[in-house]
Amino acid sequence: MHAYVLEPSARRPTLAPRPDPSPGPGQVRVRAEALSIHPVDLETAQGGNAMLLPMARPFVPGVDFVGVVEGLGAGVEGLSPGDRVYGYRGIAAQGAFAERLVVPREELARAPEGMTPAALACLPLPGLCALQALDEAGLQAPGRILVHGGAGGVGGVAVQVFARRGHHVIATAGPADLDRVRQLGAAEVIDYTAARFEDAAHDLDLVFDTVGGETLARSPATLRPGGTLVSLRAMPAVADARAAGLRVPWFMAMVLPLVGMGARRKARSAGVRLVGQVTTPSGARLEALTALARPRPLETRIDRTFPFAELPAAMDHAASGKARGRVVVTLG
Ligand SMILES: NC(=O)c1ccc[n+]([C@@H]2O[C@H](COP(=O)([O-])OP(=O)(O)OC[C@H]3O[C@@H](n4cnc5c(N)ncnc54)[C@H](OP(=O)(O)O)[C@@H]3O)[C@@H](O)[C@H]2O)c1
């Protein structure tokens, strides 16, 4: 089989032959049908998070995939050869840019029906971000949630997940995306180029932030006391990063809390909790995502699909800033 490999100091992955992986106990071998390119994949190729990764180059990058079960290791239950599954490899493992991959059973779920492999490949990481945020906020009963970046690859899925769970969703987006975000399930939309979100959103139980910076800094004021601000752009706690398998050297363990201190102080003085999310693989949350895609499939926005042989060009396109939606790579 073939996989893309990031060689030392390379900024793009190159295709290389690899031995066919065989599943060990508790593992599943998947023949990939599609994968998506996330901002984190571009960052990894550029060496942006190299210091935190537990593995040295060369390694196979990539996080989100969908494919068909081909082989089961000892003790695997609940899946059969031929089942379509999807998953997120996690930033500390990666390995999704491959024709075949071996994945722990507990990180996989049966994919929703009625969606193409390309559309399914856009779901795992965004769905996990949203469902993990609900758990981080301890939000079971319907609440009020603000999604920053509601038209983005993560935000668009999050709006649907929260709305389908019965929450009142308010979402920020640019003027061209307001109607689409409303159609995804947002009860209220705010044009971030024309209005200050804190004038329209208040008493929130959860702010789900995919934007960061000033947007993150202004968000604590919109939460009720005791509410939770989950940000994909805030520094994670050292313990969370290590629990997710990232390598946090001692000097970074000293620096990380300082980098996030301003935002954390603001959150504390507003009486709210700030979580810098490190998204972790979870088959159980993916099962929940699959349930939410029934009977009406979840909507994803695909900018363009490329064949596997053109994955580096797909990454260039995703990095160009011109893509309106996810860039997807299909196999077979
Ligand atoms: N911590 C983690 O584990 C984790 C996991 C997943 C993603 N992330 C990070 O989360 C971020 C978002 O990922 P993505 O895949 O959703 O990116 P994306 O598809 O590029 O979407 C970003 C969205 O944010 C919108 N936006 C930009 N500025 C805004 C503002 N001031 N207010 C509201 N919306 C604004 C953009 O709208 P326009 O088109 O109008 O510019 C776009 O729709 C990335 O930085 C990614 O690295 C982190």
The ligand as a MOL file (V3000), in Angstrom:
LIG
                    3D

  0  0  0     0  0            999 V3000
M  V30 BEGIN CTAB
M  V30 COUNTS 48 52 0 0 0
M  V30 BEGIN ATOM
M  V30 1 N -7.7310 22.6300 19.4980 0
M  V30 2 C -8.0820 21.7150 18.6360 0
M  V30 3 O -7.9540 20.5420 18.9640 0
M  V30 4 C -8.6440 22.1240 17.2850 0
M  V30 5 C -9.4710 21.2320 16.5940 0
M  V30 6 C -10.0170 21.6550 15.3760 0
M  V30 7 C -9.7440 22.9340 14.8760 0
M  V30 8 N -8.9250 23.7530 15.5770 0 CHG=1
M  V30 9 C -8.6720 25.1340 15.0810 0
M  V30 10 O -9.9250 25.7850 14.9730 0
M  V30 11 C -9.8680 26.7780 13.9720 0
M  V30 12 C -11.0820 26.6910 13.0410 0
M  V30 13 O -10.9980 25.5150 12.2660 0
M  V30 14 P -11.9140 25.3210 10.9800 0
M  V30 15 O -11.4770 24.0480 10.3830 0
M  V30 16 O -13.3470 25.5170 11.3340 0 CHG=-1
M  V30 17 O -11.4410 26.5610 10.0660 0
M  V30 18 P -12.2010 27.2040 8.8150 0
M  V30 19 O -12.9780 26.1440 8.0970 0
M  V30 20 O -11.1720 27.9710 8.0930 0
M  V30 21 O -13.2840 28.1940 9.4250 0
M  V30 22 C -12.9860 29.3920 10.0680 0
M  V30 23 C -14.2590 30.2470 10.0610 0
M  V30 24 O -14.1130 31.3200 10.9700 0
M  V30 25 C -14.7260 32.4480 10.3730 0
M  V30 26 N -14.2450 33.6830 11.0020 0
M  V30 27 C -13.0780 34.3450 10.8010 0
M  V30 28 N -13.0140 35.4280 11.6080 0
M  V30 29 C -14.1630 35.4370 12.3230 0
M  V30 30 C -14.6730 36.2890 13.3320 0
M  V30 31 N -13.9920 37.3490 13.7800 0
M  V30 32 N -15.8850 35.9950 13.8730 0
M  V30 33 C -16.5880 34.9210 13.4610 0
M  V30 34 N -16.1590 34.0760 12.4980 0
M  V30 35 C -14.9500 34.3290 11.9520 0
M  V30 36 C -14.4020 32.3410 8.9020 0
M  V30 37 O -15.3110 33.1270 8.1770 0
M  V30 38 P -14.8670 33.9800 6.8760 0
M  V30 39 O -14.9780 33.0110 5.7400 0
M  V30 40 O -15.8900 35.0740 6.8610 0
M  V30 41 O -13.4580 34.4790 7.1040 0
M  V30 42 C -14.5970 30.8180 8.6880 0
M  V30 43 O -15.9460 30.5390 8.3580 0
M  V30 44 C -8.5180 26.5650 13.2500 0
M  V30 45 O -7.6240 27.5510 13.7230 0
M  V30 46 C -8.0830 25.1890 13.6860 0
M  V30 47 O -6.6850 25.0480 13.6830 0
M  V30 48 C -8.3610 23.3870 16.7490 0
M  V30 END ATOM
M  V30 BEGIN BOND
M  V30 1 1 1 2
M  V30 2 2 2 3
M  V30 3 1 2 4
M  V30 4 1 4 5
M  V30 5 2 4 48
M  V30 6 2 5 6
M  V30 7 1 6 7
M  V30 8 2 7 8
M  V30 9 1 8 9
M  V30 10 1 8 48
M  V30 11 1 9 10
M  V30 12 1 9 46
M  V30 13 1 10 11
M  V30 14 1 11 12
M  V30 15 1 11 44
M  V30 16 1 12 13
M  V30 17 1 13 14
M  V30 18 2 14 15
M  V30 19 1 14 16
M  V30 20 1 14 17
M  V30 21 1 17 18
M  V30 22 2 18 19
M  V30 23 1 18 20
M  V30 24 1 18 21
M  V30 25 1 21 22
M  V30 26 1 22 23
M  V30 27 1 23 24
M  V30 28 1 23 42
M  V30 29 1 24 25
M  V30 30 1 25 26
M  V30 31 1 25 36
M  V30 32 1 26 27
M  V30 33 1 26 35
M  V30 34 2 27 28
M  V30 35 1 28 29
M  V30 36 1 29 30
M  V30 37 2 29 35
M  V30 38 1 30 31
M  V30 39 2 30 32
M  V30 40 1 32 33
M  V30 41 2 33 34
M  V30 42 1 34 35
M  V30 43 1 36 37
M  V30 44 1 36 42
M  V30 45 1 37 38
M  V30 46 2 38 39
M  V30 47 1 38 40
M  V30 48 1 38 41
M  V30 49 1 42 43
M  V30 50 1 44 45
M  V30 51 1 44 46
M  V30 52 1 46 47
M  V30 END BOND
M  V30 END CTAB
M  END
